[in-house]
Amino acid sequence: MQSLERAAALLRSAGSPDRVAEILSELGFTDPLLPLDRNAVSALGLPANLRSAHITQAIGALRGLALDIDATCELRETLRHVANALARTASQLLWLVVAFRHAPADLAILCWRSVGSRVRVTSLICRRDRIVQSDAETLCTLASVGGESDLLTHARWLDVLGRQAITNRFFRALDKTVNELSASLTGRIERSERRELALLYISRLIFLSFLEAKGWLNGDFSFLANGFGRCMEAGGRYQKRILEPLFFGTLNTRIRARSPRAREFGRIPFLNGGLFSRSHLEKQRRSSTFSDECFGDAYGSLLSHYRFSGREDTADWSEASIDPEILGKAFEALMAAEDRKRSGAFYTPQDLVESLTRHSLDSALAEQSADSLKDLQRIKILDPACGSGAFLVHILDRLALLRRESGEPGPLAEIRRRVLTTSIFGVDLNPMAVWLCELRLWLSIVIESDEPDPMRIAPLPNLDRHIRVGDSLSGSTFDDRGTIGSSRKLASLRTRYMRATGPRKLTLARALDRLERSAAVDVLARRRVRFNAQRKELLVFVRARDLFGLRHPPDHQTRLRLEGIRRGLRDIRDKIKALREGAALPFSFAAHFSDIAAAGGFDIVIGNPPWVRVHRIAELSRRRLRQEFTVYRRAAWESGAESAGAGRGFAAQIDLAALFVERASDLLRPGGTLAYLLPSKLWRSLAGGGVRELLLDRADIVSIEDLTQSRSQFDAAVYPSLLVARRRIESSTSVGTAATYQTADERIRVTIRSNGTARTWRCPPHRLSVDGTPGSPWLLLPGPVRKSFDCLTRSAAPFSLSRFGRPLLGVKTGYNDAYLVRVDSIDGDIARISSRDRVGEIEREMLRPVIRGETLGQWTLVGRSEYLVWPHGDDGSTRRELPPLARRWLLPYRDALVKRTDLHERRLWWSVFRTESANPERSRVVWADFGLRPRAIVVAEGEQHIALNTCYVARCRTLTDAYALAAILNGPLAAAWLNAIAEPARGRYRRYLGWTMALLPVPARWNGARKILAPLGERGMQGDIPPDEELLAAALEAYHIDREKVQPLLSWSVDCD
């Protein structure tokens, strides 16, 4: 296609089959259009009420369809019908449809992809009388991507019409606009404040762009751009003369109270809601302004460039336009990469939002009363890390539809408004995320309105008491469930505040502040009563006399507890005093949602909590979290940590997501539903023991979906899973025993998604854990596969209890740049070495060959050789003095080396760590800690190779022992067993960590097994690599187990790979 102008002209004129033929011709359909008669239309399953249908063809299986749709038909429903019909009756062809209708002047270009029985449509839908530049760009791109292959051409069309293409373009334009606006702001303002102010203005303008698309801004579909043009003709100063009067004097002012200047804008709705109120930062920077030039660029490249649609993407339909979901994704992407890594906040793909929302509502409504509408109206939903509001927006939509289906009167837009004011709650630490969440919720109730007159649009609700800025992991939860006398009043005030405007809004806000402050003091007072009771109980115990009438001084632990209680009482006293004197009220669920606490808690807690290890947060915060959260204090699976020698310190690896699980459990009413998107490592990692134990003890798990093997749209290196569970309703009967779960409905629904397929089965809770010990890893395996796994486990002893002992982690340097070198040449006892841009010389005796996990293959080392500067003896002890050349090499790194966290005061600054695995006195087996399957080699006695800490090492008594063990680790039987339990990693890889390997069954009758396996291991190390079938046969013989007993496990491993 020659130009964007040509593309726009084709789109504007496409109101007849002949004009549509010109578009199809540009896309490669050069054959003339042929009309379809009624018999052909019926045979293809197309709607009977089409005014006309014409077909053409291009290369191969490509077919084009031109449809004239009756004005009385709903456009998207008709096109969805067409796509589903053609996918069913002519699935062997690759279709592209161009459809039009006359009133309104709509035009649609669409194609689709079928996955099983599901048809996923991607489309461009526009008004021929309001073509924007992004529409023309999409058509130009469609015309340019055609190739010689029909399949390739169709796949490219799907990509062009898909959301990712327009999302990427929109994000680049949004990022550029925000950066330019923030840079143009006048005054001496910090960079973060500049960016926040720019985001505020752009988000408001984008919100108005959605309203503009509905004709609600004085009936002018180019209201914003036209206003900018007139302002520039009149001398500029667009922000002060147009935007500030529009934002703060018109949109936020009742129609009757508007000034003459506000009335000049014409028929503009009164929106309220806080969206068009000055923020605290705006009040501080009132004199700062953005440049007119940047606003002009914003219209040219962003606001007037794209089509804005209120319809969010669904699993079956996608449009090449900007909707609130794309907006949320784009704004979240504007967060700096380092901020997102630190906070663990990442965009949630829409298909996962829809799936988790559906599961949560199914669980929450599973036991409805006779009056289902009242159940739906009473429901309370919380997202404690709401971000831009993806889950809240979607569950708002689903709940509104359910309430309408259950008989609630009124239009859908009004039902949505009622749902929003009674059922939707959110919290997030990031103020801009809360702002964006509110914006998307406002859009969700405004866009669906059928009201044509902008002056009659209901004002936006005030959401700042429902969507709060705060840390969900701080403050008290609903553990203080005492009845709060003012709870009903608080709920009533919040409902009235949602609808309030003007002075009434300020009065109600002050009343809410007083009630929330009173609730916070009440919670602290009840906590003080508990502390005093604990203190009294301890003092009675301490002052008690023994049988001989003697008193004994308290032990150290008791003194610590008393001191902790005293500190707690002082802290409570200070907080109550500060609150009564008017200090800022910190966020806490017990204070800000005390009415929900009094009612028992939330019905649903849903979301995608931050996925970040706690070691990334400040030490003070870590201490507080450890004190408040059981899953943190008991994070490590103690049995596994002991077998691997990992120690309790491994709890530092815990993920914040686990803490959000515990917090959700505290916030839910008994029987309430938890629905989270969580890292799948929580079910298998050593540091996930606490959250696994909590879920089995306090919840009834409904379903788990493991998405580790499926293609994820996440922009983080994550391996997601979906968890749905109900907070257990305590009763006198025992819970969690094997006898409790008899029927299929009472069992956990487990799903594994991989390569576009899903396998689902049901599992009793007691069959999740590996060995039944508290916090042990969960095995998400179907019944026959789990039986095979257990059969192999019982047939042998765990690795850690065998003659090999615990696996040893390789050497850790703490600073590889200093120690890892390449040898360029050797002259006698001196080696010439290099590392990065540095070269030097060193004593040859100071070098050891290095084994890294990434250079370790099955039976061999791969890649270029590296050496380690080894400042220790063969027994692992640190050299007291370094030879002169070695000292000269390491000395420039001294400042960095002394800062290593593992370097304690008694160690010399050149020491490395975990040197036990480097001892060459015995033969060793070394394997990589990461891979698609285990990879191991044998290092014979006397060989001085050093395995780094991306490897694990087993020290063997003899070389034949090492050969036999390598034959096991490199074989398919061990791979199948380990891949069932090992932690997942990116790209379907697994982590073969110490605790995982410590559980690996090793044949109990080792002497016989060694005779069978060692020859294969020796062959492999000599380059004659045994095939998997031979290794499997030998392993089965060594374990004395029949193949049919482990075949389900072997087949499962192959299927998952």
N, C-alpha and C positions, 0 to 999 in steps of 0.2 A: 504494500500500500504506500502511496506516495507521501502522504502527510497526515497529521492529526486533523487538519481542516477537512480533508477528504473523508476521513473516517467519521468525523462528527456529522458531515453532510449526509452520509449514507444512513447513519442511525436516525437522523431527524426525518428522513424521507421514507423510512421503511414502513409504510402504511398500506402496502398492497403486495400480492405475491410477486409481481414483476420487480418491485423495488427490493424485496427480500432476496430475490434471485441475484441481485448485484452484490449483496453482502456474501451470499454463498459462493459466488464466483470468485470473490477476493480470497476466500478461504480454501479454494482449490476445487470447488464443485463446478466444473466447467460445462457439464451436460445440462441441457435445458430442463426446466421443471416440468414434471408430468403430473397431471391431476389424479388423485385417488378417488375412485367411485365409492359408493356406500358399502359395496361388498368388500372392497379392500380395507376400508376403514374398520369394518366389523371384524374382518379376519385378523387384523393387527391388534384388535382390542382397544382402539382409540375411542374417545368419547363421541357419542352420537350427535352431540349438539355443536360440533365444530362447524363453522361456516364454510370452510374449505380446507383441504389438505393437499399439498404437492410434495413430490419426492424427486430427489436427484442423487447422483452418485459421484464419487471421486475414486482415487486409487484403491484397489483391494476391496476391503469390506466396509469402507467409509460410505455412509449414507447421510444425506441431508434431508431435513423435513421442514417445510414451510407451512405454518398453521395460522389460520385466521380464526381467532377465538371470539365467541359471542360476548358482547358487553355485559350480559347478565351473569356470566360465569365468574367464579372466584379464580383469579389468574393462577396462583400458586397451587391450589388444589387440582386444577385442571392439568397443569404441567406435571405435577407429581403422578397423576393418573396416567398420563402419556408415558412417562419414564418407566413406571412399573409395568405397564402393558407391553411396551416394546422389549423390556428386559425379559419378559416371560415368553412372548410370541416370536421374537426375532433376536434372540440373544447372541446369535452367531455374527451379527452385524454390529458395526461401530457407528453410533448415531450422534449427530449434532442437530439440534432443533432450533429454529428461529421462529418465534411466535409473536403475533401482534394482535392488538385490538384497538378499536377506534375511540371508545369513550369509557374510561379515560384512555389517553394516547400512550398505552404501555407497549414496551418492546422487551422481549426476553430471548437470550441466547443461552442454551444449556446443553450439557452432556452429562453422562453418569458412569459410575463404576458399580458393578454388582459384586458383592461379597456374600456368597451363599445365597440366602433368600432376601438379603437386605440390599436395597438400591440407594446409593449415595449420590445425590444430584449436586452438581456445581453449576452456578448460573451467573449471568449478568442480567439484571432487571432494571430498566430505566424508563423515564418518561421521555417520549420523543420531543416534547416541547420544552424539556429542561435537561438537555444533555450537558454533562460536566466533562472536564478534561480527562478524568480517570476513565470514563466510559470509552472515549476515543482511544486512549492508550491501550485499554484492554483489547479492543477490536484490532488495533494495529499489531499488537503482540500475537493475537490469534492468527493473523494473516502471515506473520513472519516465521512462525515455528514449524510450518509444514515441512515434511521431509519425504523421502522416497518410500518409507515404510508406513503403512496404514496404522499399525499398532503404536509406533513411535509418535506419529502425528496426533493420534487420539489421546495418548498419555500426556503429551505436551499441552493439548487443549484443556485437559483436566487440571493440570498444574496452573495454567494461566487463569482459568476461571475459579480456581480454588482460593481459599482464604489466605494461604501462606504468601502467595504472590502479592496480593494487595496489602496484606499486613506488613510485609517487609518494606514496601514502598511507603506506606503511611508512617511507619515508625521512623524511617530515615528522614522524612519530611518533618515529622513532629520533633524529633531530636534536634534537627537543624534550626527549626523555628524557636524552640525553647532556648537553645544556646545563643541565638542571635538576639532574642528579646532580653535575656538576662544580661548580655554584654552591653546592650544599649541603655540600660537603666542609669539614670543620673544619680549623683550623690556617692558618698563613700560608704559602700555597703559590702558586707562580706559575701563571698561567692555563694555560700549555701542559702543565704537570704535572697540573693538575686534570683537564684534558680526557683526558690519557693514562690516568689512573687510572679515570676514568669509562668510557672505552672498554674497558679491561681487564675491568671487572666486567660491563658489559653484554654483551660478546662471550662471556664464560663462561656467563652466564645464557641467552643465545640458543643456545649449543651444547647446554646442558642441556635447552632446550625441544625440540630435535630428538630427544634421547634420551627425553624425557618422552612424546613422541608415539608412541614404540615401546613404552611401558610398562616401560622399563628403570629407572625411579626408584621402586623398591619397589612396582611394579605400579600406581601411582597416576598416572592421566593428568592430574591437576591437582596433582602433588606440590609444585611450587614455590609456587603460589598458596595451597594449603592450609597449607603450612608457614609462610608469611607471616602468614596469618590467625591461626593458633595462637600465633605469637610475639607478635602485637599483643595478643591476649587475655591473655597472660602478662606484659605490661609492656613489650614492644618491645625495642629495641636489636638489630634484625634482623641487621645486618652482623656484630657481634661474637658473638652467641649462635647464629646459624644459618649464615650464609654462610661465615664463616672456618672454623668446624669442618667444614662440608661440603666446602669447596674444599680446604683444606690439611691436614685431618686424616682425611678419609674417601676422597674421590675420588683422592687422591694417595698413599694408604697401602694397602699390601697387606692383604687381608681378614683374615688371621690376626694381623696386627700392630695391628689397630685397637683404639682405646681404648673403654671402655664408652660414652662420649659418642658416638663415631662409630657404634657398633653400634645406637644408638637410632634412627638414620635409617632402619634397615631394610635391605632388599636393594638395596644401591647398588654399582655396578660399580667395580672398581679400574681407573682410566684411565691413570695415569702420563703419559708423553710431554712433560711440562713445561707443559701447559695449565693445570694446577692447582698449579703451584709459584709461590711469591712471586717477582715480578720484583725487579730491583735497586731500582727506585723504590718499590715496595711495602714493601721492607725498610726504606728510609729514612723512609717516611711511615707506619710501622706504627700510630702513635697516632691518625691522622686517620680520620674515619668519615663516611659518607654518612648523610643523614637517612632515617628510616623513612618519612616522608611521600613522599619522592621514589621510594623503592622501591615503595610502594603505587601511585603514579601509573604507574610503569614496568609493573607487572602490568596495571593497568587499561587503559592506552592502547597497550601494545606486546606484552608477553609472553603474556598471556592473550587478547589481542584477535585475534591472527592465527593462521592454521593454518601449521604448519611441516612441510615435506616435504623429504625427502632427494633427491627426483628433480629433477635440473636440467633446465632448458628445453632443447628440441632444436629443430631446424629444422621439424619436423612436429607438435610437440605442446607445448602451453603450458598451465599451470594457474594459477588465481588463488590461489596459496598462496606462502608464503615458502620458497624453496629456497636452497641455498648460493650460486647464481649471483646471485640478487637481493640476498642478503646482501652479497656482494662489491661489487656495484654501489653499494649504499647506503653501505657503509663508505668506499669510495673517494670518493663524493660528499661525505663529511663533511670532506674536506680543504678548507682555505680556498681560495677561488678564486685568490688571488694565489700561494699555494704551488703550486697545480697549474700555473699559467701559468709560474712560474719553473722548475719541475722538468720540465714537459712531460708529466706523468703524467695520462692520461685513461682512462676506462673503455673496454674493448674490447667491442663488440657480440658477442653469442654466435654469430650466424651467421658472422661473420668468424673467430672462434675455431675453429669447426668446420671451415670451409673450409681455413684455413691448416694445421690439424692433419692433415687428410686428405691435403693435398698433400705435407706434410713426410714422413709415413709412407710414402706411395706412392713418393717419391723415395728414401728411405733403404732401403726394402726391395725396390727394383727389381731388384737383383742378389743375391737370396738364394742361399745354398748349398743343398745337398740337405737339410740339417737346418734347416728354417725355425724350429723352436722354439728351437734354440740361438742362432740369429741374433737372435731376439726377446729372449731372456734376456740376451744380452750387451749390448744397446743401452743407451747412456748419453745422456740428454737434459738440456739446460740451457736455462733461461730467465734471461738475465743482467739482466733488469729485470722481475722476476716480478710486482710489484705484489701484488694479492690472489690471484694464482695461477690466473687463468682458463685460461691455456694448459696449465699443469701438471696441473690437475685434469682437463681434458678429454683430454689425451694419456695420462694415467694410465688413464682409463676405456677409451680405444680400444686401448691396448697390452694391457690385461688381457683384453679381449674377443678380440684376435688370438691371444694366448697360449693361451686356452682353446680357440679354434677349431683351433689347431695341435696340440692334444692334451695340454696341461698339466693334470695332475690337480688335484682339489680344488674347493671352491665358489668362486664369483666373488669373494666378499669376501676370501678367503684369497689368491687370485691377485693381487688388487689390493694387498694388504699386501706381497706379495713384490716386485711391480713397484716399489712405493714405496721399499722398502728397498734396491733394487739399481740402479734406472734413473733416478730423478727427482732433479734438482738445480736450485736456484734461488738467485739473488742479488738483493738490492734495497737501495738506500741508506736507505730509510725503515724503521725498526724496527717501526712499527705495521703497515706493509704486509707485512713478513715474518711477523709474528704472525698476521695475517689469512690469509695464504697457508697457514701451518701449520694453522690452524683448519679451512680448507676441505679440505685434504688429509686431516686426521683425520676429518672428517665423511664424506668420500668412501669411506673404508674401514669406518667404523662403520655407516653407514646401510644398506649393502647386506647386513649380517650377518643371517642367518636364526636366529641363536641366541636362543631365547626366554628363557633364564635369564640375568639380568644378572650373576650371580655367576660365570658361566663365560665372559664376554666377554674376549677377549684384550686385554691392556693396549695402549695406544696406543704406537706407535714414537716414539723420540726423534728429532725432525727437525732439531734445531739444527745438526747437522753436514752436512746435505744442503741446507737452506734457510738461507743465510747473510746476515747484515747486512754490507753492504760496497759499495764503489764499483767496479763492473765495469770502469770506465775507468782505475782507478788500479792501481798495482803491476804486477808482471811478468805476462806471459801464458805460453803454453806454447812460447815461442820457445826456451827452455832445455829441450830435450827429452832431455837426458842421462839415462841410466838411474839412477833413485834407488833405492839398495839397499833402503830401507825401504818402498817403494811397496806391495808385497804385504802387508806387515805393517799398513800404514795402512789398506788396503782391508778387511782382516780385522777390524781393531779397530773400524772404523766400522760394519761389519755387526753385530758383537757389541754395540756401544754402542747401536744402534737398538733392540735388544731388552732392554737392561739396565734394572734397577730398583734402588732403594735404594743401599747403599754400593757395590755393584758398578758402578753407573752412574758414581759419582764417581771410582772408581779408573780406569775406562776413559777418562773425560773427561780426567783428568790425563795418562794415557799418550798420548792423541791430541794434547793440547797440546804435549807434548814432541816428538812426531814432526813436527808441523806447524812447530814452531819450528826443528827440525833441518833440515827441507826448505827453509825460508826462508833459513837460513844457507848451505845448500848452493847455492842459486840465486845468492845474492850472491857466494859464493866463485868460482863459474864466471864470473860477470860480471866479477869482478876480474881473472881470468886473461885474459879477452878485452881488457879495458882495458890491461893491462900489455903485451900483444902489440901493440896499436895504438900505444901510446906508444913501444915499442922500435922499431917500424917507422919511425915519424916521426923519432925521434932518429937512427937510422942514415941516413935521407935528409938530415937537416939537417947532420950532421957529415961527410957525404961531400965529397970534393974534386972540383973540376972538372978539365978536361983539362990545366990549367996548374998543378994542385996547390994551388989556392986554395980556401978555404972561404968561404961567403957566409952572412950572417945570414938567419934564416928570415923569410919574408914575413909580412904581417899575418894572413893567413888561417891559415897554419901555426901562428903563435903562439896564435891563438884556439883552434885545435883542441887544442893541447898543454895550454892552460890549462883547457879544458873536460874533458880526460881527467884532469888532476890533481884538479880539483874532484870529478869522478865517483869517483875512487879514495878521496879523503878521505871522501866521503859514504858509500861502501860500508864503509870501515873503521869509521866512527862507528855505522852501522846494525848491523854484526855485533857490535860491542862492546855496544851497547844490548840486542840480542836475547839475548846470552849472559848479561847481567846481569839479565834478567827483565823487560825493558821490554814494554809491550803490543805484541802482534803485529798489525800492520796487515793488512787483507785483501789477499790476492793469489791468483790462480788457481794459480800455480806452487807456493805453499806449502800452501794449503788443499785443493787437488785434485791433489796431486803424483802420486798413483797413476794418475789418469786421464791426466795428462801422460805418464807413463812408458808407458802403453798406446797412446799415439798421439794422444789427444784425444777430444772428445765426438763422438758419431755424429750428433746433431741439436742445433742451436742454434736455438731458436724464440722468438718473442715479439713484443711491440709496444714497441720501445725509446722512450725519451723523444724527443718532437719539440719541440725548442727551439733557437733560435739561440744560438751560444756567446757572443754579446755580452751575454747575460743572466747569465752567470756571472762570478765574480771574475777580475780580471786575472791574479792569480798562477796560478789554475787554467788560464786560457787559455794562458799561457806553457808550462805543463807539458804540456798536451794538444798544443800545436803541436810541441813537441819529440818527443813519443812517437808521434804518429799521422801517417802519410804522407798520408792523405786530407785532413788539416788543412793541412799544409805545401803541398800541391799542390791545394788546393781549387778554385781558379779554373780554368775552361777558358781557357787562356792565349790561344789564337787568337781566341776570341770576345771576351775582355776587351780585346785589342789593337784589334780592329775597332771596338769600341764606345767605346774610350778609357776603359774602366772601371778599368784598372790592377789590380795584384795585390791591392790592399787590399780588393777585393771578396770575398776569401776569408773575411773576418770574417762574412759572411752564412751560413757553413756551418752545417748542422744537426747537433746531437749524434747524431741517428740515423745519420749517415754514419760517425761514429766507432765506433758499435756494430757496423756492418757489418764494419769492419776488425778489431775485436776478435773478432768471431765467426769470421772467417777464420783468425785466429791460434789459436783454441781448438779448431777442428774437426780431426779426423783427415783425412788425404788421402782424398777420396771422401765425406767427411761432408757432411751437408745443412744448409744455412742456410735458414730459413723465417722471414721477417720481414714484419710489417705496417709499411710505410714511407710517408712523405709522397711523393706522386707528383711533387712538384716536383724531387725528386732526379734524375729522368730528364731534365729539361729545363732546370733552372736553371743560370745561369752558375757558381754556387758549388758545383754538384754534380759538377764535372769530375773531382775526385779519386776519388770513390767509383765513378763510371762506369769510369774507367780501371782501378781496382783490380779491379772485377768482371770485366772483359774479360780482364785479364792473369792473374788468379789463380783464377778460378772458371769452371765450366761452368754457364751459366744454364739452368735447366729451364723455368721459367714466370714470366711477369709478368702480373698482372691489374690493370688500371687502373680504379679505382672512382670517378674524379673526377666522372663524369656520373651516377652512381647515387645514390639517396637513402641517406644515411648516418645511422645512429643515434648518431653521435659527438656528444658535447656540446662539442666544440671546433671551431673554424673550420678544419677539416682536410680534405684531399683525399687519401684513402688509396689505396694500391696494395699488392698482395701480391707478394712476391718469393720464389722458391724457386730455390736454386742449390746446386751441389756444389763443394766445394773441389777444385781440379784436382789430379789425380794426375800428377805430373811424369814425363815420359818422354822418350826421345830423339827422338820424332817431333814435328814442329811442331804447334802448337795455335793455333786461332783463325783460320786462313786460310780462304779461301773453299773450297778443295778439301777441307778437313777435314770440313765439314758437308754430307754428301750426302744421307743418308736423312732421312725425316721425323722419326724418333725422335731424331735428333741435333740437331734444330733447336729453337729456343726456342718454347715455346707462349705466344702472346700473346692476351690476352682483354681486350676493352673492354666494360664493363657500363654500360648506359644505359637509363633508362625501363623497367626490368624485363626487358630483353632483353640478350643477350650475343652478341658476335661474336668468333669464335676463329679464329686462323690460325697458321701456323708460319713462323718467320723465322730465317735464319742470323745468327749474332752480328755478322758484319761488315756486315750490312745495317741494324743498329740505328742507328748514328751518322749524323749529318747529313752530315759531310764526311770522315770517316775520321781526322781529327786526334785526338791523345790527349785523352780527356775530353770530346769533343764531345757535344752533346745527343743523346738517343735519340728517334727517331721511331717511335711505336707505330702504324704504318699497315699495312693489308693490302697485298699485293704490287702490285695494279693502282693503288691510291691512291698508294703510294710511287713507282711509275713515273711517274705524272702529276706528282707533286711534283718529282721530279728533272728531268722534261722542262721544266717552267717555270723551274726553277733554272738549267738549262744554257742557256736561251734568252736570258739577259740577264746583266748585271753586278750584283754586290751593291751595295746602297744606299751602303755606306761607300766604295766605289771609284768611284761615279758622280760627276757634277758637283755633287751635293748634299753630299758628304762625310759625316762621321759625324753621326748625330743628336745634338742638344744637349739636355741635361736643362734644364728650366725653372729659374727663380730659386728659391733656397732662402733663407727668412728666418731660420729657426731659432727664431722666436718670433712666430707670426702675430698674436697678440693685440696686439702693439705696432704692426704695420705695416698690417694690413688694416682698412679703415674703409669706412663708407658716407657718401656726400655727401648732406646734408640740404638744403642751399641754397648758392647762389653769389652773392656780392656783389662784383663787380669782380674783383680779384685775390685775394680771400680766399674760402675755402670753409669752410662750417660742416660739421663731420664728427662722426660718432659711432661708437663701438665698444663693444659690450656695454652697460654702465651708464655709460659715460664719453662726454662731449661736449666739443667744443673747436673751435678754429679753426686753419687752416693755410694757408700760401701755396698758391695754386692750381697754381703751377708744380711743386710737390712731389708731385703726385698723378698716378698712371698707372692706366688701366683694367686690371683683372685678368682673366686667363683661368685658371680652375681646370679640372681634369679632369672634375669632376662637373657643371660648367656648360657643358661643350662637347658640342654635338650634331653630327650630320652637317650640315655646311654652315652652321651657325649657333650662336650662344650662347644658352643658356636660363637662366632664373632671374634673380634680382635682381642688379643691377649692384653690383660692389664695386670699390674702388680700393686701390692700394698707395701708402703713403708711400715715395717713391723717393729715397733719399739719395745717388744717383749721377747722373752726367751721362749723356747719350745714348750715349756710347762705353763706358759701363760703369765708368768710373773713379769712385772715391769722392770725394764733395765734401769739400774740406778744412775747410769750415765749414758749419754748418747755419743756414738763416735762423731768426730768433728764434722764430716760431710753431712751426716744425717741431721746433726744439730743445725748446721747452716741451712739445710733445706726447710726444716720445720720452724725455725725461729721467726720468719716473717709472719707466720700464722698464729703466733703465741697469743695475741690479744683475743683472737676469735676462739682459740682452743680453751682458754681458761674460763670462758663464759658458757661452756657446755653444761647443760643441766645435770648430766651424769657424773661430772667431775667433782668428787667430794674433796674435802680439805686434805685428806691423807694421801691422795693420789698425786703423782707427778703430772705436770701439765701436758706432757706428750703422750700420756696413756690413752689406749683405746679400751673398749668395754666388751663384756661378755666373751671373754677369750677362751672359755672352757672348750668350746667346739673346735678350736684351732689346734689342739694337742695332736701331734702326728704319731704318738706312741701306738695307737690302735688304728685299724682300718675303719673307715667311716663311710656311711651312705649319706649323700647330700641331695636334697630335693628343693625345688622352687616353691615358694609360699603362694604362688599365684599362677593360674593357668586353666586351660580347658580340661586338662586331666593331669594327674601327677607326672612329673618328670624327674628322674633320679639318676645319679651316677655313683660309682664306687671310687673312693680315694683310698688307695692301698696304704698300709702301714709304712711310715717313713716319708711319705709324700707330704710336702709342706704347703699344700694349697690351703688358702684361707677362704672360708665361706662367709660372705657378708650377711647382714641381717635381712636380706630378701630371700634367704635360704634357711632351712632347718637341717640339723645334723643328727644322725644316730651313730653313736660309737659302738663298734662291734668287737666281740672277743677275737674273732678270726676273720680272715679274708673270705672264707667260704660262707660264713654267716652274712657278710656284707653282700656277696653275690646273690644269696638266696633272698635277702630282704629287697634288693634292687629289682629282682624278678617279680616280687609281689607288687611293689609300688609302680612299676612300669606296665603292669598287666591290667586287663579290662575289668577283672573282678574287684580289685581295690579301687579302681577309678569309679565304678558304678556305686560302690558302698560310700566312698568319700563324697562324691558329687551329690548324694542324697542328703548329706548333713552339713557340708561345707557352706560357709557364708558366700552369698552371691557377689559378683563384681561386674564391672562394665563388660559388655560384649559377650555375655554368657560365660564369663570366666568364673572361677571359684578361688577361694582363699584357703589354702591348706595350712592353717595355723597350728600352733603347738597343741592346743586343746583338742582340735579336730583329729590330728594324727594320733594323739594319746589314746583315743577311743578305738582306733582301727584294730580289728581282730587280727591277731598273729597266731598261726597254728600252734596248738598246745603241745603236740608231739613234734617238737622242733627237730630232733635228730633225723627223723624220717622225712620231714618236710624239706630239710636242708639238702638231703641227698637228691630229692626230686628237682628242687628249684635252682640250686647253686650252679649246675652246668649251664643252664639257660642264662643266668646272670653273667657268667664268665664269657660265654659266647657274645652276649650283647656288648660287653665292655671291650671285646676284641674286634668289634665292627661287624660281626655276623649277627645282626639283630633278629631275634626270634619274632615270628608273626604273632598277632594277638591271639589267634586260635590256639597256638601251641602254649602260649603263656597261660591262657585260660584253662586249658586241659590240665596243665601241671598244677595250677593253683587249686583246682577242684580236687585233684588227687591229694594234694598236701593238706587241705582242710578236711578231707574225708566227707565230702558233701556231693550230692547228686546235682547234675546240672538243672534238672527240671525244678528243683527247689529254689534255685536262684535265678531262673530264667526271667520271671517277671521284673526283677530288679535290673537285670542286664538290658532287657528290652526298654524299660522305663528310661534308663540312662541314654540309650540311643535315641529314643523319641524326643527327649528334652534337648539333646544336642542338635 
